[in-house]
């Protein structure tokens, strides 16, 4: 009986010893840190998102910037490292459009993403709890005419619009796209009459919605339009294919300097992500800033990455006038105000942004505290 009791006592002490050792294990091997979060990051196959794509492609080469990506599964899964620590797992989500990005934000299926500023504004108006953190790029837009049009300057374009017996037709890919808004705004300061009504024969210019960037080249080759206003890299691709020529870069439209640093795409995050993963978000913004700067000064390498990642011709990327930046300049903010006004004028807003100007809405739209 005593032998059985002794064995039982020994067993109990052995179990206690094991439990004690297990409890000390984290202390002996270094305390286990907090769980590494997973950030679902949406982007689109476009050169507008090259700061992200370049950082993904370059990986540890960006370590000296303070943060870098480590590839786990190409184009799908990465890890974000900073200061020798793994801060987050990054699950890439390839979106087809900005509107899809906004919808996925609203459904809480994305944590961060890059998309057009108008798409994010519209998503916020529909209830997505999202903040714009920074731009991803500016500029890189152009007016393009079909091959053989003999148009090579803005003044020549204006002169032809005035003398033409019918309205010149100019195609755009989205009613709220940056190229369309810049063209309309620049022409508003002239005596050129612009319309979207195909029955208005008194107009000088008829703006035509061709629905998609994929339709730029077909619209030019079929002479459906007399020109298009397009974002990078499409003007350069049109010239490379020999179907059109760049008339003017839209940043150079009058008045001089007014259209420099005009917004297009931005990086945004859900407010919940900002609250729970602030350090990872801060390092991601810092990494995008470093990658933007690197991309501006390494155009040939960026072009090679774009071709490998998306199939964009290297020559088109090298010729592009796009500028990568995360800094919201005064001109950028003025452009954002123009977008918001345009969305209201088109009755695209019916929620918290409806009827608001940028000053009234900026607290709901922006979170620039993560900028380096």
C-alpha positions in Angstrom: 0.0 0.0 0.0 2.8 2.3 0.9 4.6 1.5 -2.3 1.5 2.5 -4.3 1.2 5.8 -2.4 4.8 6.6 -3.0 4.5 6.0 -6.7 1.4 8.2 -6.8 3.2 11.0 -4.9 6.2 10.7 -7.3 4.0 10.9 -10.3 2.3 14.1 -9.0 5.6 15.7 -8.4 6.8 14.7 -11.8 3.8 16.3 -13.4 4.3 19.5 -11.4 7.9 19.6 -12.5 6.9 19.3 -16.1 4.3 22.0 -15.8 6.8 24.3 -14.1 9.4 23.7 -16.8 6.8 24.5 -19.5 5.8 27.7 -17.7 9.5 28.8 -17.7 10.2 27.8 -21.3 9.2 31.2 -22.8 11.5 32.9 -20.2 14.4 30.6 -20.9 14.1 30.9 -24.7 13.1 34.6 -24.9 9.5 35.7 -24.1 7.0 35.0 -26.8 6.0 38.3 -28.5 2.5 39.3 -29.5 0.9 37.5 -32.4 2.0 38.8 -35.8 -1.0 40.3 -37.6 -2.0 39.6 -41.2 -2.8 42.6 -43.4 -4.8 41.9 -46.5 -3.5 44.4 -49.0 -5.3 45.2 -52.3 -3.7 46.6 -55.4 -4.3 46.7 -59.2 -2.1 45.8 -62.1 -1.1 49.3 -63.0 2.2 51.3 -63.1 0.4 53.7 -60.7 1.1 51.2 -57.9 4.8 50.7 -58.7 5.9 51.8 -55.2 4.3 48.7 -53.8 5.3 46.4 -56.7 8.9 47.6 -56.7 9.2 47.1 -52.9 7.8 43.6 -53.3 10.2 42.8 -56.1 13.3 44.3 -54.5 12.7 42.7 -51.1 15.6 42.9 -48.7 17.4 45.3 -50.9 15.3 48.0 -49.2 16.3 46.9 -45.7 18.4 50.0 -45.2 15.3 52.2 -45.6 14.0 50.9 -42.3 11.5 48.3 -43.6 11.3 45.6 -46.3 9.2 42.8 -47.7 10.3 39.1 -47.5 8.7 36.9 -50.1 6.9 33.8 -48.9 4.8 32.9 -52.0 5.4 35.0 -55.1 2.7 37.7 -55.7 0.6 36.3 -53.0 2.2 36.2 -49.5 4.9 38.4 -48.0 6.2 39.4 -44.6 6.9 42.9 -43.5 10.2 43.4 -41.5 11.4 46.4 -39.7 14.2 46.9 -37.2 15.0 43.2 -37.3 11.4 42.2 -36.4 8.6 40.7 -38.4 5.8 43.2 -38.0 3.1 41.7 -40.2 2.1 39.1 -42.7 1.0 40.6 -46.0 -1.6 38.8 -48.1 -1.9 40.5 -51.5 -5.3 40.8 -53.1 -5.4 41.6 -56.8 -8.3 43.9 -57.5 -9.8 44.6 -61.0 -10.8 48.2 -60.3 -11.0 51.0 -57.7 -14.7 50.4 -57.3 -14.0 46.7 -56.5 -11.4 47.9 -53.9 -14.0 50.2 -52.3 -16.5 47.4 -52.1 -14.1 45.0 -50.5 -13.1 47.7 -48.0 -16.8 48.1 -47.1 -17.1 44.3 -46.7 -14.1 44.3 -44.5 -12.3 41.9 -46.9 -9.3 44.3 -47.2 -7.2 46.0 -44.5 -5.2 48.3 -46.7 -5.1 49.0 -50.5 -4.1 51.3 -53.3 -6.8 52.7 -55.6 -8.0 56.0 -57.2 -8.7 58.8 -54.8 -12.3 59.1 -56.2 -12.9 55.4 -55.6 -11.9 55.7 -52.0 -13.9 58.9 -51.5 -17.0 57.1 -52.9 -16.4 54.1 -50.7 -16.1 56.4 -47.6 -19.3 58.1 -48.6 -21.0 54.7 -48.8 -20.0 53.9 -45.3 -16.5 52.3 -45.5 -14.6 53.1 -42.4 -11.4 54.0 -44.3 -8.8 56.8 -44.3 -6.5 58.0 -47.1 -2.9 57.7 -45.8 -1.0 59.2 -48.7 -0.7 59.6 -52.5 1.1 56.9 -54.5 1.9 59.1 -57.5 1.1 62.2 -59.4 1.1 63.4 -63.1 1.8 61.1 -66.0 -1.4 62.0 -68.0 -1.6 63.2 -71.6 -3.9 64.3 -74.4 -3.3 61.9 -77.4 -4.4 62.3 -81.0 -4.7 59.7 -83.7 -1.7 59.1 -86.0 -1.7 61.6 -88.8 -3.7 64.3 -87.0 -0.8 66.7 -87.2 -1.6 67.9 -83.7 1.5 68.4 -81.5 0.7 71.3 -79.2 -2.1 72.5 -76.9 -2.5 75.7 -79.0 -2.9 73.7 -82.2 -5.6 71.6 -80.5 -7.5 74.7 -79.3 -7.2 76.3 -82.8 -8.6 73.1 -84.5 -11.5 72.9 -81.9 -12.4 76.5 -82.8 -12.3 76.0 -86.6 -13.8 72.5 -86.8 -17.2 72.4 -88.4 -18.3 69.8 -85.8 -17.3 69.2 -82.2 -14.0 67.5 -81.7 -14.6 64.2 -79.9 -12.3 63.4 -76.9 -12.6 60.1 -75.2 -12.1 59.4 -71.5 -12.2 56.1 -69.6 -14.2 57.2 -66.5 -16.4 60.2 -65.6 -14.3 60.8 -62.5 -10.9 60.1 -63.9 -8.1 62.6 -63.4 -7.4 63.2 -67.1 -11.0 64.1 -67.8 -11.2 66.4 -64.8 -8.0 68.2 -65.7 -9.1 68.7 -69.3 -12.5 70.0 -68.3 -11.1 72.3 -65.7 -8.4 73.7 -68.1 -11.0 74.4 -70.8 -13.3 76.1 -68.3 -10.9 79.0 -68.4 -11.2 79.5 -72.1 -13.9 80.4 -74.7 -14.1 76.7 -75.8 -17.5 75.2 -75.3 -17.4 71.7 -73.9 -20.4 69.2 -73.8 -21.2 65.6 -73.1 -24.4 65.9 -75.1 -23.9 64.3 -78.6 -26.8 66.4 -79.9 -25.2 69.7 -79.1 -23.8 70.8 -82.4 -22.8 74.2 -81.1 -20.1 72.8 -78.9 -16.4 72.9 -79.8 -15.5 69.7 -77.9 -17.7 66.6 -77.2 -16.4 64.5 -74.3 -17.1 60.7 -74.9 -17.1 58.0 -72.3 -15.3 55.0 -73.9 -15.8 53.0 -70.6 -12.4 51.5 -70.2 -8.6 52.1 -70.6 -8.7 49.0 -72.9 -10.7 51.0 -75.4 -8.2 53.8 -75.9 -6.4 52.2 -78.8 -9.5 50.8 -80.6 -11.2 54.2 -80.3 -8.2 55.9 -81.9 -7.6 53.4 -84.7 -11.3 53.3 -85.6 -11.5 57.2 -85.5 -14.4 56.9 -83.1 -12.7 59.9 -81.4 -10.5 62.7 -82.4 -8.3 62.2 -79.3 -8.2 60.7 -75.8 -7.1 61.9 -72.4 -5.3 59.0 -70.8 -3.2 58.2 -67.7 0.2 56.5 -67.8 1.3 54.2 -69.3 -1.4 54.4 -72.0 -0.2 57.6 -73.8 3.3 56.0 -74.2 1.8 52.6 -75.2 -0.3 54.4 -77.9 2.8 56.0 -79.3 4.8 52.8 -79.2 2.1 51.0 -81.2 2.1 53.7 -83.8 -1.6 54.5 -83.5 -1.3 58.0 -82.0 0.9 60.8 -80.8 1.0 62.7 -77.6 -0.2 66.3 -78.1 0.6 67.6 -74.6 1.3 66.4 -71.1 -1.8 67.5 -69.0 0.5 68.9 -66.3 1.5 71.5 -68.8 -2.0 72.9 -69.5 -2.7 76.5 -68.7 -2.6 78.2 -66.3 1.1 77.3 -65.8 1.7 75.1 -62.8 -2.0 74.6 -61.9 -2.0 70.9 -62.8 1.3 69.8 -61.4 1.0 67.1 -58.7 -2.6 66.4 -59.5 -4.0 63.4 -57.6 -4.8 60.0 -59.0 -4.1 56.9 -56.8 -3.7 56.8 -53.1 -3.0 54.3 -50.3 -5.8 53.8 -47.8 -6.5 51.7 -44.7 -9.4 50.7 -42.6 -9.7 52.6 -39.3 -9.7 49.3 -37.4 -6.3 48.4 -39.0 -4.9 51.8 -38.0 -6.1 51.3 -34.4 -4.8 47.7 -34.0 -1.6 47.7 -36.3 -0.4 51.3 -36.1 3.3 50.3 -36.2 3.0 48.1 -39.2 1.0 50.8 -41.0 3.6 53.4 -40.2 6.4 51.2 -41.5 4.4 50.4 -44.7 4.0 54.1 -45.4 7.7 54.7 -44.8 8.5 51.8 -47.1 6.3 53.2 -49.8 8.0 56.6 -49.5 11.4 55.0 -49.9 10.2 52.9 -52.8 8.6 55.9 -54.5 11.9 57.8 -54.3 13.8 54.8 -55.6 11.4 54.3 -58.4 11.8 57.9 -59.6 15.6 57.5 -59.8 15.7 54.0 -61.3 13.3 54.2 -64.2 15.0 51.4 -66.3 14.9 48.9 -63.4 11.3 49.9 -62.6 10.4 49.4 -66.2 11.9 45.9 -66.1 10.0 45.1 -62.9 6.7 46.4 -64.5 7.3 44.3 -67.6 8.0 41.1 -65.6 5.1 41.7 -63.1 2.4 43.0 -65.5 3.7 42.7 -69.0 3.8 46.5 -69.5 6.4 47.4 -72.2 9.6 48.7 -70.7 9.8 51.5 -73.3 6.4 52.8 -72.2 7.4 52.9 -68.5 10.7 54.5 -69.3 9.0 57.3 -71.3 6.3 57.9 -68.7 6.2 61.3 -67.0 4.5 59.8 -63.9 6.1 60.9 -60.5 5.9 58.6 -57.5 5.4 60.3 -54.2 3.6 60.0 -50.8 3.5 63.7 -50.1 0.2 65.5 -50.4 1.4 68.9 -51.6 -0.8 72.0 -51.8 -1.5 71.3 -55.4 -2.4 67.7 -54.6 -4.9 68.9 -51.9 -6.4 71.4 -54.4 -6.8 68.5 -56.8 -8.5 66.4 -54.1 -10.9 69.3 -53.5 -11.7 69.4 -57.3 -12.5 65.6 -57.2 -14.8 66.0 -54.3 -16.6 68.9 -56.0 -16.9 66.9 -59.2 -18.4 63.9 -57.3 -20.9 66.1 -55.7 -21.7 67.9 -59.0 -22.3 64.5 -60.7 -24.6 63.5 -57.7 -22.3 60.5 -56.9 -22.4 61.2 -53.2 -25.3 60.7 -50.9 -23.7 59.9 -47.5 -21.5 61.9 -45.1 -19.6 63.5 -48.0 -22.6 64.8 -49.9 -22.6 68.6 -50.2 -19.3 68.9 -48.4 -16.2 70.7 -49.6 -12.7 69.4 -48.8 -12.2 71.6 -45.7 -15.4 70.2 -44.2 -14.6 66.6 -45.2 -10.9 66.3 -44.7 -11.3 64.9 -41.1 -13.3 62.1 -42.5 -11.1 61.5 -45.5 -7.4 61.8 -44.5 -5.0 60.4 -41.9 -1.6 61.9 -42.7 0.0 61.2 -39.3 1.9 58.2 -40.7 3.9 60.2 -43.2 7.6 60.2 -42.7 
